[in-house]
């Protein structure tokens, strides 16, 4: 029997959540997110492998079998030589610099290169997912007839009341907080009907590379990812007038890990086997594939 203390805790948790719920309802109406619910694609018992862009993918990718699985890729993976080998069925852009007009010249060039790669390389059925609130100009970036742009709601909260999270996420009108492209890929894969999801390249170790420039006193990151190394000022692709502070950067990482915890719970709720197969990763909320069997297991 639930205690009075627990009931009061649930009440206050819901009461504090009401303003966010009202605000989200207005956003849903504004972006017509109710029109962009995700659908089951009838994939059967097939497994999907989601490839993040962490540096561990450089070591792991040669050991990933392409037999009998679908692939879900993100961001700039289309620029790599592996894109045509894996022929991913799904792709996701979540970072605003992929559609915002006022990004820096560097990031504008990067996204155009990736769009060009997709248009020129794809000769298979290919779905590009973007959140409902993204600029409609992004549809015009794809002229390849094999590419289908799919909008989904993409609207979510930094923190859900636990007793409501599954109910709201099941609608797919609500999504996890838009903090991480892999998390949203998992969410889309679950609603697409996949019961087996493996993750690679999800190091989630950006915060280990944060630095403060001694001259400018601004925060930057020495990124190492699947594509290589780079030094990036934390100004979100030029979309901010001032770079993020260190406190803001660490807060983002907090919500990143918190949202991975949400997705791990949601996968269990949907009876989905979600595994982190990265040889290096700091995510502690998702079941890890045993390192000792990592390169011997051919059941991908």
Secondary structure, 3 states (H helix, E strand, C coil): CCCHHHHHHHHHHHHHHHHHHHHHHHHHHHHCHHHHCCCCCCCCCCEEEEECCECHHHHHHHHCCCCCEEEEEECCHHHCCCHHHHCCCEEEECCHHHCCCCCCHHHHHHHHHHHHHHHHHCCCCEEEEEECCCCHHHHHHCCCCCEEEEEECCCCCCCCCHHHHHHHHHHCCCCCCCCCHHHHHHHHHHHCCCCEEEEECCCCCHHHHEEECCCCCCEEEEEEECCEEEEEECCCCCCCCCCCCHHHHHHHHHHHHHHHHHHHHHHHHCCCEEEECCCCCCCCCCCECCHHHCCCCCCC
